[in-house]
Amino acid sequence: MEATQKEYQEIVSQCRSLFEKKMKDYGAAWRILRLPSLTDQIFIKAQRIRSLQMQTTRKVDEGEVSEFIGIVNYSVMALIQIKLGVSEQVNMNLEVALKEYDEQIQIIFELMLNKNHDYGEAWRDMRVSSLTDLILQKLLRVKQIEENQGKTLVSEGIDANYHDMVNYAIFALIHLKE
């Protein structure tokens, strides 16, 4: 489990670094995005990954890695939006954004540790394509919950699905590094 924690933190560091650089380039323009817009951005990335996994030719020179990183970062943005609400203004500086990012990642990391303990690192025996399909399934669940105005009868809420998507994407990135 120590290896998983180290690999996980290395991937998170890579994702966070890109998030920070994009914040410097674009600011917090993402703060105006409503949750369904962020869900759709993640859906586009997951669909592209699935297409890359199924097709033999590529027409854009970006692979699965950058798309999985995008899933992590857009999911964290969605969790920040859930916590703070959508803003009509770009009202977040880099320091605050990174603090919020780190807070969400810590929650997700602790969830991973607990689930990883209970499941015995089963993800290590999974294929990247299966992790992609699970992310797509979570996205379809989130879209349905959004259509239901956020209400569920017996299921976890939207935030739990975003947490799982981040962990699946990080697991996929660990596999792709191996």
TIVO-2410 file (N, C-alpha, C; in nm, 3 decimals):
# residues 178
REC num residu      c1      c2      c3 atome chaine
REC   1      M   0.082  -0.120   0.000     N      A
REC   1      M   0.000   0.000   0.000    CA      A
REC   1      M   0.086   0.126   0.000     C      A
REC   2      E   0.208   0.117   0.053     N      A
REC   2      E   0.297   0.233   0.051    CA      A
REC   2      E   0.332   0.274  -0.091     C      A
REC   3      A   0.352   0.173  -0.178     N      A
REC   3      A   0.383   0.203  -0.318    CA      A
REC   3      A   0.268   0.279  -0.382     C      A
REC   4      T   0.146   0.237  -0.351     N      A
REC   4      T   0.029   0.305  -0.406    CA      A
REC   4      T   0.026   0.450  -0.361     C      A
REC   5      Q   0.050   0.474  -0.234     N      A
REC   5      Q   0.046   0.611  -0.184    CA      A
REC   5      Q   0.150   0.698  -0.254     C      A
REC   6      K   0.269   0.644  -0.273     N      A
REC   6      K   0.376   0.719  -0.341    CA      A
REC   6      K   0.339   0.746  -0.486     C      A
REC   7      E   0.294   0.644  -0.557     N      A
REC   7      E   0.256   0.661  -0.698    CA      A
REC   7      E   0.139   0.758  -0.711     C      A
REC   8      Y   0.044   0.746  -0.621     N      A
REC   8      Y  -0.074   0.833  -0.620    CA      A
REC   8      Y  -0.031   0.979  -0.605     C      A
REC   9      Q   0.055   1.004  -0.507     N      A
REC   9      Q   0.100   1.142  -0.481    CA      A
REC   9      Q   0.180   1.198  -0.598     C      A
REC  10      E   0.257   1.114  -0.667     N      A
REC  10      E   0.331   1.160  -0.785    CA      A
REC  10      E   0.235   1.204  -0.895     C      A
REC  11      I   0.129   1.126  -0.916     N      A
REC  11      I   0.029   1.162  -1.018    CA      A
REC  11      I  -0.044   1.290  -0.977     C      A
REC  12      V  -0.083   1.299  -0.850     N      A
REC  12      V  -0.151   1.420  -0.802    CA      A
REC  12      V  -0.062   1.542  -0.822     C      A
REC  13      S   0.066   1.527  -0.795     N      A
REC  13      S   0.159   1.639  -0.812    CA      A
REC  13      S   0.163   1.684  -0.958     C      A
REC  14      Q   0.162   1.589  -1.051     N      A
REC  14      Q   0.161   1.620  -1.194    CA      A
REC  14      Q   0.031   1.693  -1.232     C      A
REC  15      C  -0.083   1.643  -1.182     N      A
REC  15      C  -0.212   1.706  -1.211    CA      A
REC  15      C  -0.220   1.846  -1.152     C      A
REC  16      R  -0.175   1.860  -1.028     N      A
REC  16      R  -0.178   1.989  -0.961    CA      A
REC  16      R  -0.089   2.091  -1.032     C      A
REC  17      S   0.026   2.045  -1.076     N      A
REC  17      S   0.117   2.134  -1.147    CA      A
REC  17      S   0.052   2.190  -1.274     C      A
REC  18      L  -0.016   2.105  -1.348     N      A
REC  18      L  -0.085   2.153  -1.468    CA      A
REC  18      L  -0.198   2.247  -1.431     C      A
REC  19      F  -0.274   2.214  -1.326     N      A
REC  19      F  -0.381   2.301  -1.279    CA      A
REC  19      F  -0.324   2.440  -1.246     C      A
REC  20      E  -0.213   2.442  -1.174     N      A
REC  20      E  -0.150   2.568  -1.135    CA      A
REC  20      E  -0.106   2.649  -1.257     C      A
REC  21      K  -0.043   2.582  -1.355     N      A
REC  21      K   0.001   2.652  -1.475    CA      A
REC  21      K  -0.117   2.708  -1.554     C      A
REC  22      K  -0.225   2.631  -1.562     N      A
REC  22      K  -0.343   2.680  -1.635    CA      A
REC  22      K  -0.408   2.795  -1.559     C      A
REC  23      M  -0.404   2.792  -1.426     N      A
REC  23      M  -0.455   2.906  -1.348    CA      A
REC  23      M  -0.374   3.031  -1.380     C      A
REC  24      K  -0.242   3.015  -1.395     N      A
REC  24      K  -0.158   3.130  -1.428    CA      A
REC  24      K  -0.188   3.181  -1.568     C      A
REC  25      D  -0.217   3.091  -1.661     N      A
REC  25      D  -0.247   3.130  -1.798    CA      A
REC  25      D  -0.386   3.192  -1.812     C      A
REC  26      Y  -0.487   3.128  -1.750     N      A
REC  26      Y  -0.627   3.164  -1.775    CA      A
REC  26      Y  -0.699   3.225  -1.655     C      A
REC  27      G  -0.636   3.223  -1.540     N      A
REC  27      G  -0.707   3.264  -1.419    CA      A
REC  27      G  -0.813   3.161  -1.384     C      A
REC  28      A  -0.908   3.202  -1.306     N      A
REC  28      A  -1.014   3.110  -1.260    CA      A
REC  28      A  -1.140   3.124  -1.346     C      A
REC  29      A  -1.121   3.133  -1.477     N      A
REC  29      A  -1.235   3.145  -1.568    CA      A
REC  29      A  -1.335   3.031  -1.549     C      A
REC  30      W  -1.285   2.915  -1.505     N      A
REC  30      W  -1.371   2.799  -1.482    CA      A
REC  30      W  -1.475   2.821  -1.372     C      A
REC  31      R  -1.456   2.923  -1.290     N      A
REC  31      R  -1.549   2.949  -1.180    CA      A
REC  31      R  -1.689   2.986  -1.230     C      A
REC  32      I  -1.701   3.030  -1.354     N      A
REC  32      I  -1.834   3.064  -1.406    CA      A
REC  32      I  -1.909   2.941  -1.460     C      A
REC  33      L  -1.840   2.827  -1.472     N      A
REC  33      L  -1.904   2.707  -1.527    CA      A
REC  33      L  -2.001   2.645  -1.429     C      A
REC  34      R  -2.119   2.617  -1.478     N      A
REC  34      R  -2.217   2.543  -1.398    CA      A
REC  34      R  -2.177   2.396  -1.397     C      A
REC  35      L  -2.227   2.323  -1.299     N      A
REC  35      L  -2.190   2.183  -1.283    CA      A
REC  35      L  -2.213   2.099  -1.409     C      A
REC  36      P  -2.327   2.110  -1.476     N      A
REC  36      P  -2.345   2.031  -1.598    CA      A
REC  36      P  -2.240   2.061  -1.706     C      A
REC  37      S  -2.191   2.184  -1.711     N      A
REC  37      S  -2.086   2.217  -1.807    CA      A
REC  37      S  -1.956   2.145  -1.774     C      A
REC  38      L  -1.923   2.139  -1.646     N      A
REC  38      L  -1.803   2.065  -1.605    CA      A
REC  38      L  -1.821   1.916  -1.629     C      A
REC  39      T  -1.939   1.865  -1.600     N      A
REC  39      T  -1.968   1.724  -1.627    CA      A
REC  39      T  -1.948   1.694  -1.775     C      A
REC  40      D  -1.997   1.783  -1.861     N      A
REC  40      D  -1.983   1.763  -2.005    CA      A
REC  40      D  -1.836   1.768  -2.049     C      A
REC  41      Q  -1.757   1.855  -1.988     N      A
REC  41      Q  -1.614   1.860  -2.021    CA      A
REC  41      Q  -1.546   1.727  -1.986     C      A
REC  42      I  -1.580   1.673  -1.871     N      A
REC  42      I  -1.523   1.544  -1.829    CA      A
REC  42      I  -1.572   1.434  -1.923     C      A
REC  43      F  -1.700   1.440  -1.961     N      A
REC  43      F  -1.757   1.341  -2.052    CA      A
REC  43      F  -1.683   1.339  -2.185     C      A
REC  44      I  -1.653   1.458  -2.238     N      A
REC  44      I  -1.580   1.469  -2.364    CA      A
REC  44      I  -1.443   1.402  -2.352     C      A
REC  45      K  -1.375   1.426  -2.242     N      A
REC  45      K  -1.243   1.367  -2.221    CA      A
REC  45      K  -1.252   1.215  -2.210     C      A
REC  46      A  -1.349   1.166  -2.134     N      A
REC  46      A  -1.365   1.021  -2.118    CA      A
REC  46      A  -1.402   0.955  -2.251     C      A
REC  47      Q  -1.490   1.019  -2.328     N      A
REC  47      Q  -1.527   0.966  -2.459    CA      A
REC  47      Q  -1.406   0.960  -2.552     C      A
REC  48      R  -1.322   1.063  -2.547     N      A
REC  48      R  -1.202   1.064  -2.631    CA      A
REC  48      R  -1.109   0.951  -2.590     C      A
REC  49      I  -1.092   0.929  -2.461     N      A
REC  49      I  -1.007   0.819  -2.415    CA      A
REC  49      I  -1.061   0.686  -2.469     C      A
REC  50      R  -1.189   0.667  -2.457     N      A
REC  50      R  -1.250   0.543  -2.505    CA      A
REC  50      R  -1.229   0.527  -2.656     C      A
REC  51      S  -1.244   0.635  -2.730     N      A
REC  51      S  -1.219   0.631  -2.874    CA      A
REC  51      S  -1.074   0.595  -2.905     C      A
REC  52      L  -0.982   0.656  -2.831     N      A
REC  52      L  -0.840   0.625  -2.851    CA      A
REC  52      L  -0.811   0.478  -2.822     C      A
REC  53      Q  -0.878   0.424  -2.721     N      A
REC  53      Q  -0.857   0.285  -2.684    CA      A
REC  53      Q  -0.914   0.188  -2.788     C      A
REC  54      M  -1.014   0.232  -2.861     N      A
REC  54      M  -1.082   0.144  -2.955    CA      A
REC  54      M  -1.035   0.160  -3.099     C      A
REC  55      Q  -0.979   0.277  -3.133     N      A
REC  55      Q  -0.938   0.303  -3.270    CA      A
REC  55      Q  -0.788   0.278  -3.288     C      A
REC  56      T  -0.749   0.251  -3.411     N      A
REC  56      T  -0.608   0.226  -3.438    CA      A
REC  56      T  -0.534   0.351  -3.485     C      A
REC  57      T  -0.606   0.450  -3.534     N      A
REC  57      T  -0.539   0.572  -3.581    CA      A
REC  57      T  -0.582   0.692  -3.497     C      A
REC  58      R  -0.490   0.789  -3.486     N      A
REC  58      R  -0.516   0.913  -3.414    CA      A
REC  58      R  -0.491   1.030  -3.506     C      A
REC  59      K  -0.575   1.131  -3.494     N      A
REC  59      K  -0.558   1.250  -3.577    CA      A
REC  59      K  -0.514   1.372  -3.496     C      A
REC  60      V  -0.515   1.359  -3.364     N      A
REC  60      V  -0.467   1.465  -3.275    CA      A
REC  60      V  -0.356   1.404  -3.190     C      A
REC  61      D  -0.247   1.478  -3.178     N      A
REC  61      D  -0.128   1.424  -3.111    CA      A
REC  61      D  -0.132   1.443  -2.959     C      A
REC  62      E  -0.241   1.404  -2.897     N      A
REC  62      E  -0.250   1.401  -2.752    CA      A
REC  62      E  -0.309   1.266  -2.715     C      A
REC  63      G  -0.247   1.199  -2.620     N      A
REC  63      G  -0.291   1.065  -2.585    CA      A
REC  63      G  -0.379   1.061  -2.462     C      A
REC  64      E  -0.391   0.943  -2.407     N      A
REC  64      E  -0.477   0.919  -2.292    CA      A
REC  64      E  -0.431   0.993  -2.167     C      A
REC  65      V  -0.301   1.005  -2.149     N      A
REC  65      V  -0.249   1.065  -2.026    CA      A
REC  65      V  -0.305   1.205  -2.004     C      A
REC  66      S  -0.296   1.290  -2.105     N      A
REC  66      S  -0.344   1.428  -2.089    CA      A
REC  66      S  -0.495   1.432  -2.063     C      A
REC  67      E  -0.567   1.337  -2.121     N      A
REC  67      E  -0.713   1.334  -2.100    CA      A
REC  67      E  -0.747   1.288  -1.957     C      A
REC  68      F  -0.675   1.188  -1.906     N      A
REC  68      F  -0.699   1.145  -1.767    CA      A
REC  68      F  -0.663   1.257  -1.669     C      A
REC  69      I  -0.555   1.331  -1.697     N      A
REC  69      I  -0.521   1.445  -1.612    CA      A
REC  69      I  -0.633   1.547  -1.617     C      A
REC  70      G  -0.689   1.570  -1.734     N      A
REC  70      G  -0.803   1.661  -1.748    CA      A
REC  70      G  -0.922   1.615  -1.666     C      A
REC  71      I  -0.947   1.484  -1.664     N      A
REC  71      I  -1.058   1.431  -1.583    CA      A
REC  71      I  -1.035   1.461  -1.436     C      A
REC  72      V  -0.912   1.440  -1.389     N      A
REC  72      V  -0.881   1.471  -1.249    CA      A
REC  72      V  -0.907   1.618  -1.222     C      A
REC  73      N  -0.851   1.705  -1.304     N      A
REC  73      N  -0.860   1.848  -1.275    CA      A
REC  73      N  -1.002   1.903  -1.291     C      A
REC  74      Y  -1.074   1.862  -1.394     N      A
REC  74      Y  -1.212   1.909  -1.408    CA      A
REC  74      Y  -1.300   1.856  -1.295     C      A
REC  75      S  -1.273   1.734  -1.250     N      A
REC  75      S  -1.351   1.679  -1.138    CA      A
REC  75      S  -1.326   1.758  -1.010     C      A
REC  76      V  -1.201   1.795  -0.987     N      A
REC  76      V  -1.169   1.877  -0.869    CA      A
REC  76      V  -1.237   2.013  -0.882     C      A
REC  77      M  -1.235   2.071  -1.001     N      A
REC  77      M  -1.305   2.198  -1.021    CA      A
REC  77      M  -1.454   2.183  -0.989     C      A
REC  78      A  -1.513   2.073  -1.033     N      A
REC  78      A  -1.656   2.049  -1.005    CA      A
REC  78      A  -1.680   2.039  -0.855     C      A
REC  79      L  -1.592   1.972  -0.784     N      A
REC  79      L  -1.608   1.960  -0.639    CA      A
REC  79      L  -1.594   2.096  -0.571     C      A
REC  80      I  -1.504   2.179  -0.621     N      A
REC  80      I  -1.491   2.315  -0.567    CA      A
REC  80      I  -1.619   2.394  -0.596     C      A
REC  81      Q  -1.675   2.377  -0.715     N      A
REC  81      Q  -1.800   2.446  -0.749    CA      A
REC  81      Q  -1.914   2.399  -0.657     C      A
REC  82      I  -1.919   2.268  -0.628     N      A
REC  82      I  -2.022   2.218  -0.537    CA      A
REC  82      I  -2.006   2.284  -0.401     C      A
REC  83      K  -1.884   2.293  -0.354     N      A
REC  83      K  -1.857   2.352  -0.222    CA      A
REC  83      K  -1.888   2.501  -0.217     C      A
REC  84      L  -1.840   2.576  -0.318     N      A
REC  84      L  -1.848   2.722  -0.314    CA      A
REC  84      L  -1.965   2.780  -0.392     C      A
REC  85      G  -2.021   2.702  -0.483     N      A
REC  85      G  -2.124   2.752  -0.572    CA      A
REC  85      G  -2.061   2.818  -0.693     C      A
REC  86      V  -2.139   2.829  -0.798     N      A
REC  86      V  -2.093   2.892  -0.922    CA      A
REC  86      V  -2.083   3.042  -0.899     C      A
REC  87      S  -1.983   3.101  -0.960     N      A
REC  87      S  -1.963   3.245  -0.946    CA      A
REC  87      S  -1.994   3.313  -1.079     C      A
REC  88      E  -2.051   3.428  -1.072     N      A
REC  88      E  -2.073   3.509  -1.193    CA      A
REC  88      E  -1.946   3.584  -1.230     C      A
REC  89      Q  -1.854   3.590  -1.138     N      A
REC  89      Q  -1.728   3.662  -1.155    CA      A
REC  89      Q  -1.612   3.563  -1.144     C      A
REC  90      V  -1.501   3.598  -1.206     N      A
REC  90      V  -1.379   3.520  -1.187    CA      A
REC  90      V  -1.319   3.571  -1.057     C      A
REC  91      N  -1.357   3.507  -0.948     N      A
REC  91      N  -1.333   3.563  -0.815    CA      A
REC  91      N  -1.239   3.480  -0.730     C      A
REC  92      M  -1.142   3.413  -0.791     N      A
REC  92      M  -1.053   3.329  -0.712    CA      A
REC  92      M  -0.910   3.347  -0.761     C      A
REC  93      N  -0.822   3.381  -0.667     N      A
REC  93      N  -0.682   3.395  -0.705    CA      A
REC  93      N  -0.612   3.259  -0.697     C      A
REC  94      L  -0.490   3.254  -0.741     N      A
REC  94      L  -0.414   3.129  -0.748    CA      A
REC  94      L  -0.399   3.064  -0.612     C      A
REC  95      E  -0.365   3.141  -0.512     N      A
REC  95      E  -0.343   3.086  -0.378    CA      A
REC  95      E  -0.469   3.018  -0.323     C      A
REC  96      V  -0.581   3.083  -0.337     N      A
REC  96      V  -0.708   3.025  -0.289    CA      A
REC  96      V  -0.745   2.902  -0.371     C      A
REC  97      A  -0.726   2.910  -0.502     N      A
REC  97      A  -0.759   2.797  -0.589    CA      A
REC  97      A  -0.676   2.674  -0.552     C      A
REC  98      L  -0.548   2.694  -0.527     N      A
REC  98      L  -0.462   2.581  -0.489    CA      A
REC  98      L  -0.498   2.525  -0.352     C      A
REC  99      K  -0.538   2.612  -0.261     N      A
REC  99      K  -0.583   2.567  -0.129    CA      A
REC  99      K  -0.709   2.481  -0.143     C      A
REC 100      E  -0.803   2.527  -0.224     N      A
REC 100      E  -0.926   2.450  -0.248    CA      A
REC 100      E  -0.895   2.318  -0.319     C      A
REC 101      Y  -0.806   2.323  -0.416     N      A
REC 101      Y  -0.764   2.203  -0.490    CA      A
REC 101      Y  -0.707   2.101  -0.391     C      A
REC 102      D  -0.614   2.146  -0.309     N      A
REC 102      D  -0.549   2.056  -0.212    CA      A
REC 102      D  -0.649   1.997  -0.114     C      A
REC 103      E  -0.746   2.078  -0.072     N      A
REC 103      E  -0.848   2.030   0.022    CA      A
REC 103      E  -0.931   1.918  -0.041     C      A
REC 104      Q  -0.971   1.937  -0.165     N      A
REC 104      Q  -1.051   1.834  -0.233    CA      A
REC 104      Q  -0.967   1.707  -0.257     C      A
REC 105      I  -0.843   1.724  -0.298     N      A
REC 105      I  -0.755   1.609  -0.323    CA      A
REC 105      I  -0.733   1.531  -0.194     C      A
REC 106      Q  -0.722   1.600  -0.082     N      A
REC 106      Q  -0.702   1.530   0.046    CA      A
REC 106      Q  -0.823   1.443   0.080     C      A
REC 107      I  -0.942   1.495   0.057     N      A
REC 107      I  -1.065   1.419   0.081    CA      A
REC 107      I  -1.067   1.295  -0.009     C      A
REC 108      I  -1.032   1.313  -0.135     N      A
REC 108      I  -1.033   1.203  -0.231    CA      A
REC 108      I  -0.925   1.101  -0.197     C      A
REC 109      F  -0.808   1.147  -0.156     N      A
REC 109      F  -0.698   1.059  -0.118    CA      A
REC 109      F  -0.738   0.972   0.002     C      A
REC 110      E  -0.799   1.032   0.101     N      A
REC 110      E  -0.842   0.955   0.219    CA      A
REC 110      E  -0.947   0.851   0.181     C      A
REC 111      L  -1.037   0.888   0.091     N      A
REC 111      L  -1.135   0.791   0.040    CA      A
REC 111      L  -1.064   0.675  -0.029     C      A
REC 112      M  -0.964   0.706  -0.112     N      A
REC 112      M  -0.888   0.602  -0.180    CA      A
REC 112      M  -0.822   0.509  -0.081     C      A
REC 113      L  -0.761   0.564   0.023     N      A
REC 113      L  -0.695   0.480   0.123    CA      A
REC 113      L  -0.794   0.384   0.188     C      A
REC 114      N  -0.911   0.435   0.224     N      A
REC 114      N  -1.012   0.351   0.288    CA      A
REC 114      N  -1.064   0.243   0.194     C      A
REC 115      K  -1.098   0.282   0.072     N      A
REC 115      K  -1.150   0.184  -0.024    CA      A
REC 115      K  -1.041   0.086  -0.065     C      A
REC 116      N  -0.920   0.135  -0.083     N      A
REC 116      N  -0.809   0.049  -0.123    CA      A
REC 116      N  -0.784  -0.058  -0.016     C      A
REC 117      H  -0.797  -0.019   0.109     N      A
REC 117      H  -0.782  -0.115   0.220    CA      A
REC 117      H  -0.888  -0.223   0.210     C      A
REC 118      D  -1.013  -0.181   0.192     N      A
REC 118      D  -1.124  -0.276   0.191    CA      A
REC 118      D  -1.126  -0.363   0.066     C      A
REC 119      Y  -1.084  -0.309  -0.047     N      A
REC 119      Y  -1.087  -0.382  -0.174    CA      A
REC 119      Y  -0.955  -0.453  -0.206     C      A
REC 120      G  -0.855  -0.434  -0.122     N      A
REC 120      G  -0.729  -0.503  -0.142    CA      A
REC 120      G  -0.657  -0.468  -0.272     C      A
REC 121      E  -0.660  -0.341  -0.308     N      A
REC 121      E  -0.594  -0.292  -0.429    CA      A
REC 121      E  -0.639  -0.366  -0.555     C      A
REC 122      A  -0.767  -0.398  -0.562     N      A
REC 122      A  -0.822  -0.469  -0.678    CA      A
REC 122      A  -0.798  -0.393  -0.808     C      A
REC 123      W  -0.789  -0.261  -0.803     N      A
REC 123      W  -0.769  -0.180  -0.923    CA      A
REC 123      W  -0.640  -0.217  -0.996     C      A
REC 124      R  -0.543  -0.271  -0.923     N      A
REC 124      R  -0.416  -0.308  -0.987    CA      A
REC 124      R  -0.434  -0.418  -1.091     C      A
REC 125      D  -0.540  -0.499  -1.074     N      A
REC 125      D  -0.567  -0.607  -1.169    CA      A
REC 125      D  -0.666  -0.566  -1.277     C      A
REC 126      M  -0.708  -0.442  -1.275     N      A
REC 126      M  -0.803  -0.393  -1.375    CA      A
REC 126      M  -0.729  -0.337  -1.496     C      A
REC 127      R  -0.797  -0.339  -1.607     N      A
REC 127      R  -0.745  -0.280  -1.731    CA      A
REC 127      R  -0.778  -0.130  -1.732     C      A
REC 128      V  -0.694  -0.054  -1.801     N      A
REC 128      V  -0.720   0.089  -1.816    CA      A
REC 128      V  -0.854   0.110  -1.886     C      A
REC 129      S  -0.886   0.023  -1.982     N      A
REC 129      S  -1.014   0.036  -2.052    CA      A
REC 129      S  -1.132   0.019  -1.957     C      A
REC 130      S  -1.119  -0.068  -1.858     N      A
REC 130      S  -1.226  -0.086  -1.759    CA      A
REC 130      S  -1.240   0.039  -1.671     C      A
REC 131      L  -1.129   0.097  -1.635     N      A
REC 131      L  -1.133   0.221  -1.556    CA      A
REC 131      L  -1.200   0.332  -1.637     C      A
REC 132      T  -1.172   0.336  -1.766     N      A
REC 132      T  -1.236   0.434  -1.854    CA      A
REC 132      T  -1.387   0.413  -1.856     C      A
REC 133      D  -1.429   0.288  -1.871     N      A
REC 133      D  -1.572   0.257  -1.873    CA      A
REC 133      D  -1.639   0.294  -1.740     C      A
REC 134      L  -1.570   0.270  -1.629     N      A
REC 134      L  -1.627   0.307  -1.499    CA      A
REC 134      L  -1.643   0.459  -1.486     C      A
REC 135      I  -1.546   0.533  -1.540     N      A
REC 135      I  -1.557   0.680  -1.539    CA      A
REC 135      I  -1.679   0.722  -1.621     C      A
REC 136      L  -1.696   0.662  -1.738     N      A
REC 136      L  -1.812   0.695  -1.822    CA      A
REC 136      L  -1.942   0.659  -1.751     C      A
REC 137      Q  -1.945   0.546  -1.683     N      A
REC 137      Q  -2.065   0.507  -1.608    CA      A
REC 137      Q  -2.095   0.611  -1.498     C      A
REC 138      K  -1.993   0.654  -1.427     N      A
REC 138      K  -2.011   0.755  -1.323    CA      A
REC 138      K  -2.063   0.885  -1.384     C      A
REC 139      L  -2.011   0.921  -1.501     N      A
REC 139      L  -2.058   1.042  -1.568    CA      A
REC 139      L  -2.205   1.033  -1.605     C      A
REC 140      L  -2.246   0.918  -1.655     N      A
REC 140      L  -2.388   0.900  -1.690    CA      A
REC 140      L  -2.474   0.908  -1.564     C      A
REC 141      R  -2.424   0.856  -1.454     N      A
REC 141      R  -2.497   0.869  -1.327    CA      A
REC 141      R  -2.509   1.014  -1.285     C      A
REC 142      V  -2.398   1.088  -1.296     N      A
REC 142      V  -2.400   1.230  -1.259    CA      A
REC 142      V  -2.499   1.305  -1.347     C      A
REC 143      K  -2.497   1.277  -1.477     N      A
REC 143      K  -2.591   1.345  -1.567    CA      A
REC 143      K  -2.736   1.317  -1.526     C      A
REC 144      Q  -2.764   1.194  -1.487     N      A
REC 144      Q  -2.900   1.160  -1.444    CA      A
REC 144      Q  -2.936   1.232  -1.314     C      A
REC 145      I  -2.842   1.237  -1.221     N      A
REC 145      I  -2.867   1.309  -1.095    CA      A
REC 145      I  -2.888   1.457  -1.125     C      A
REC 146      E  -2.811   1.512  -1.217     N      A
REC 146      E  -2.830   1.653  -1.255    CA      A
REC 146      E  -2.969   1.674  -1.315     C      A
REC 147      E  -3.013   1.579  -1.397     N      A
REC 147      E  -3.148   1.588  -1.455    CA      A
REC 147      E  -3.255   1.581  -1.346     C      A
REC 148      N  -3.224   1.512  -1.237     N      A
REC 148      N  -3.316   1.501  -1.123    CA      A
REC 148      N  -3.297   1.614  -1.023     C      A
REC 149      Q  -3.236   1.725  -1.067     N      A
REC 149      Q  -3.209   1.841  -0.982    CA      A
REC 149      Q  -3.130   1.805  -0.856     C      A
REC 150      G  -3.039   1.708  -0.869     N      A
REC 150      G  -2.951   1.672  -0.759    CA      A
REC 150      G  -3.010   1.576  -0.658     C      A
REC 151      K  -3.133   1.535  -0.679     N      A
REC 151      K  -3.199   1.447  -0.582    CA      A
REC 151      K  -3.176   1.300  -0.617     C      A
REC 152      T  -3.148   1.220  -0.513     N      A
REC 152      T  -3.140   1.075  -0.529    CA      A
REC 152      T  -3.226   1.011  -0.422     C      A
REC 153      L  -3.274   0.892  -0.451     N      A
REC 153      L  -3.357   0.819  -0.354    CA      A
REC 153      L  -3.271   0.736  -0.260     C      A
REC 154      V  -3.178   0.660  -0.316     N      A
REC 154      V  -3.096   0.571  -0.234    CA      A
REC 154      V  -2.948   0.577  -0.272     C      A
REC 155      S  -2.914   0.655  -0.371     N      A
REC 155      S  -2.778   0.654  -0.424    CA      A
REC 155      S  -2.693   0.765  -0.365     C      A
REC 156      E  -2.560   0.749  -0.382     N      A
REC 156      E  -2.467   0.853  -0.341    CA      A
REC 156      E  -2.492   0.978  -0.424     C      A
REC 157      G  -2.447   1.089  -0.373     N      A
REC 157      G  -2.467   1.214  -0.444    CA      A
REC 157      G  -2.363   1.237  -0.552     C      A
REC 158      I  -2.373   1.352  -0.614     N      A
REC 158      I  -2.283   1.387  -0.723    CA      A
REC 158      I  -2.138   1.390  -0.676     C      A
REC 159      D  -2.112   1.445  -0.559     N      A
REC 159      D  -1.974   1.456  -0.512    CA      A
REC 159      D  -1.906   1.320  -0.501     C      A
REC 160      A  -1.975   1.218  -0.454     N      A
REC 160      A  -1.917   1.085  -0.442    CA      A
REC 160      A  -1.876   1.030  -0.578     C      A
REC 161      N  -1.956   1.060  -0.680     N      A
REC 161      N  -1.922   1.015  -0.815    CA      A
REC 161      N  -1.797   1.087  -0.867     C      A
REC 162      Y  -1.785   1.216  -0.841     N      A
REC 162      Y  -1.664   1.288  -0.880    CA      A
REC 162      Y  -1.542   1.233  -0.807     C      A
REC 163      H  -1.557   1.203  -0.678     N      A
REC 163      H  -1.446   1.144  -0.602    CA      A
REC 163      H  -1.398   1.016  -0.670     C      A
REC 164      D  -1.494   0.929  -0.704     N      A
REC 164      D  -1.457   0.802  -0.768    CA      A
REC 164      D  -1.392   0.824  -0.903     C      A
REC 165      M  -1.441   0.921  -0.981     N      A
REC 165      M  -1.381   0.948  -1.112    CA      A
REC 165      M  -1.234   0.991  -1.098     C      A
REC 166      V  -1.207   1.075  -0.999     N      A
REC 166      V  -1.068   1.116  -0.976    CA      A
REC 166      V  -0.983   0.994  -0.945     C      A
REC 167      N  -1.030   0.910  -0.854     N      A
REC 167      N  -0.950   0.793  -0.818    CA      A
REC 167      N  -0.931   0.698  -0.936     C      A
REC 168      Y  -1.036   0.675  -1.014     N      A
REC 168      Y  -1.021   0.587  -1.131    CA      A
REC 168      Y  -0.921   0.647  -1.230     C      A
REC 169      A  -0.927   0.778  -1.251     N      A
REC 169      A  -0.835   0.842  -1.345    CA      A
REC 169      A  -0.691   0.832  -1.293     C      A
REC 170      I  -0.671   0.851  -1.165     N      A
REC 170      I  -0.537   0.840  -1.108    CA      A
REC 170      I  -0.487   0.695  -1.119     C      A
REC 171      F  -0.574   0.598  -1.093     N      A
REC 171      F  -0.534   0.458  -1.109    CA      A
REC 171      F  -0.493   0.431  -1.254     C      A
REC 172      A  -0.569   0.484  -1.349     N      A
REC 172      A  -0.536   0.465  -1.491    CA      A
REC 172      A  -0.400   0.528  -1.522     C      A
REC 173      L  -0.374   0.646  -1.468     N      A
REC 173      L  -0.246   0.713  -1.491    CA      A
REC 173      L  -0.131   0.633  -1.431     C      A
REC 174      I  -0.153   0.572  -1.316     N      A
REC 174      I  -0.050   0.485  -1.256    CA      A
REC 174      I  -0.023   0.368  -1.348     C      A
REC 175      H  -0.130   0.304  -1.397     N      A
REC 175      H  -0.112   0.193  -1.492    CA      A
REC 175      H  -0.036   0.236  -1.617     C      A
REC 176      L  -0.070   0.352  -1.671     N      A
REC 176      L  -0.007   0.398  -1.794    CA      A
REC 176      L   0.141   0.432  -1.775     C      A
REC 177      K   0.180   0.462  -1.652     N      A
REC 177      K   0.322   0.489  -1.622    CA      A
REC 177      K   0.404   0.362  -1.618     C      A
REC 178      E   0.338   0.251  -1.586     N      A
REC 178      E   0.411   0.124  -1.568    CA      A
REC 178      E   0.458   0.066  -1.699     C      A
***
